[in-house]
Amino acid sequence: MKALALIAAMILAATEAWALTPQEAELAKNSDSYLQSVVWLEPFKRSECGYALAKRNFPTLDTVWMTEILPAFQPQARNELATFWPQAKEKIVNAAKKYDASPSFGVDKKTECGIQAGIALGLYDRFRDQWLAAKKQYGRTP
């Protein structure tokens, strides 16, 4: 979780340097949480508990970035964010590589996997919903 906090701080610091509007800053904050929840699903799905989410299809990090995040920003902010994306993506992906889905709740394996799948899915749904609300309130309308 320290890595996630570091990434969030880095993204916010970079966006502050661009002098984003308060609306764009709110979008950036919510997009960061959403992107992190997307990328953390991949190592979970590859883990020994991945079967718990096998029937669900989730968008890839690049798909979310290109089709959901960037279009919500004004053109100037979009250009600045696009130049920053390779660095941000690398840090987000590297943080996700440290994810450990091994049992830790002291219950049987199947229950453990269900708990972890519920947590991962709950975070994804929560952060996606927050992103959609922020996008609706602050995002660029075509």
Contacts in CASP RR format, 6 or more apart in sequence:
PFRMAT RR
TARGET T0000
AUTHOR 0000-0000-0000
METHOD contacts of the structure
MODEL  1
MKALALIAAMILAATEAWALTPQEAELAKNSDSYLQSVVWLEPFKRSECG
YALAKRNFPTLDTVWMTEILPAFQPQARNELATFWPQAKEKIVNAAKKYD
ASPSFGVDKKTECGIQAGIALGLYDRFRDQWLAAKKQYGRTP
3 91 0 8 1.000
3 94 0 8 1.000
3 95 0 8 1.000
3 98 0 8 1.000
4 36 0 8 1.000
4 95 0 8 1.000
6 91 0 8 1.000
6 95 0 8 1.000
7 32 0 8 1.000
7 36 0 8 1.000
7 88 0 8 1.000
7 91 0 8 1.000
7 92 0 8 1.000
7 95 0 8 1.000
8 29 0 8 1.000
8 32 0 8 1.000
8 33 0 8 1.000
8 36 0 8 1.000
10 88 0 8 1.000
10 91 0 8 1.000
11 28 0 8 1.000
11 32 0 8 1.000
11 84 0 8 1.000
11 88 0 8 1.000
12 25 0 8 1.000
12 28 0 8 1.000
12 29 0 8 1.000
12 32 0 8 1.000
14 84 0 8 1.000
14 88 0 8 1.000
15 24 0 8 1.000
15 25 0 8 1.000
15 28 0 8 1.000
15 81 0 8 1.000
16 25 0 8 1.000
18 77 0 8 1.000
18 80 0 8 1.000
20 28 0 8 1.000
20 77 0 8 1.000
21 74 0 8 1.000
23 137 0 8 1.000
23 138 0 8 1.000
23 139 0 8 1.000
24 73 0 8 1.000
24 74 0 8 1.000
24 77 0 8 1.000
24 138 0 8 1.000
26 134 0 8 1.000
26 137 0 8 1.000
26 138 0 8 1.000
27 72 0 8 1.000
27 73 0 8 1.000
27 134 0 8 1.000
27 135 0 8 1.000
27 138 0 8 1.000
27 139 0 8 1.000
28 81 0 8 1.000
29 134 0 8 1.000
30 127 0 8 1.000
30 130 0 8 1.000
30 131 0 8 1.000
30 133 0 8 1.000
30 134 0 8 1.000
30 135 0 8 1.000
31 69 0 8 1.000
31 72 0 8 1.000
31 131 0 8 1.000
31 134 0 8 1.000
33 127 0 8 1.000
33 130 0 8 1.000
33 131 0 8 1.000
34 64 0 8 1.000
34 68 0 8 1.000
34 69 0 8 1.000
34 127 0 8 1.000
34 128 0 8 1.000
34 130 0 8 1.000
34 131 0 8 1.000
35 61 0 8 1.000
35 64 0 8 1.000
35 65 0 8 1.000
35 69 0 8 1.000
35 88 0 8 1.000
35 92 0 8 1.000
36 92 0 8 1.000
36 95 0 8 1.000
36 127 0 8 1.000
37 123 0 8 1.000
37 124 0 8 1.000
37 126 0 8 1.000
37 127 0 8 1.000
37 128 0 8 1.000
38 58 0 8 1.000
38 59 0 8 1.000
38 60 0 8 1.000
38 61 0 8 1.000
38 64 0 8 1.000
38 124 0 8 1.000
39 61 0 8 1.000
39 92 0 8 1.000
39 93 0 8 1.000
39 95 0 8 1.000
39 96 0 8 1.000
40 96 0 8 1.000
40 99 0 8 1.000
40 120 0 8 1.000
40 123 0 8 1.000
41 53 0 8 1.000
41 58 0 8 1.000
41 120 0 8 1.000
41 124 0 8 1.000
42 61 0 8 1.000
42 96 0 8 1.000
43 96 0 8 1.000
43 97 0 8 1.000
43 99 0 8 1.000
43 101 0 8 1.000
44 50 0 8 1.000
44 53 0 8 1.000
44 99 0 8 1.000
44 101 0 8 1.000
44 116 0 8 1.000
44 117 0 8 1.000
44 120 0 8 1.000
45 53 0 8 1.000
45 54 0 8 1.000
45 58 0 8 1.000
47 99 0 8 1.000
47 101 0 8 1.000
47 102 0 8 1.000
48 101 0 8 1.000
48 102 0 8 1.000
48 109 0 8 1.000
48 113 0 8 1.000
49 101 0 8 1.000
49 112 0 8 1.000
49 113 0 8 1.000
49 114 0 8 1.000
49 116 0 8 1.000
49 117 0 8 1.000
50 101 0 8 1.000
50 113 0 8 1.000
50 117 0 8 1.000
51 113 0 8 1.000
52 113 0 8 1.000
52 114 0 8 1.000
52 116 0 8 1.000
52 117 0 8 1.000
52 118 0 8 1.000
53 117 0 8 1.000
53 120 0 8 1.000
53 121 0 8 1.000
56 121 0 8 1.000
58 124 0 8 1.000
59 67 0 8 1.000
59 68 0 8 1.000
61 89 0 8 1.000
61 92 0 8 1.000
61 93 0 8 1.000
62 89 0 8 1.000
65 85 0 8 1.000
65 89 0 8 1.000
68 131 0 8 1.000
68 135 0 8 1.000
69 81 0 8 1.000
70 78 0 8 1.000
70 81 0 8 1.000
70 82 0 8 1.000
71 78 0 8 1.000
71 140 0 8 1.000
71 142 0 8 1.000
72 135 0 8 1.000
72 138 0 8 1.000
72 139 0 8 1.000
72 140 0 8 1.000
73 81 0 8 1.000
73 139 0 8 1.000
73 140 0 8 1.000
74 140 0 8 1.000
101 116 0 8 1.000
103 109 0 8 1.000
103 112 0 8 1.000
104 112 0 8 1.000
105 111 0 8 1.000
105 112 0 8 1.000
105 115 0 8 1.000
106 112 0 8 1.000
107 115 0 8 1.000
END
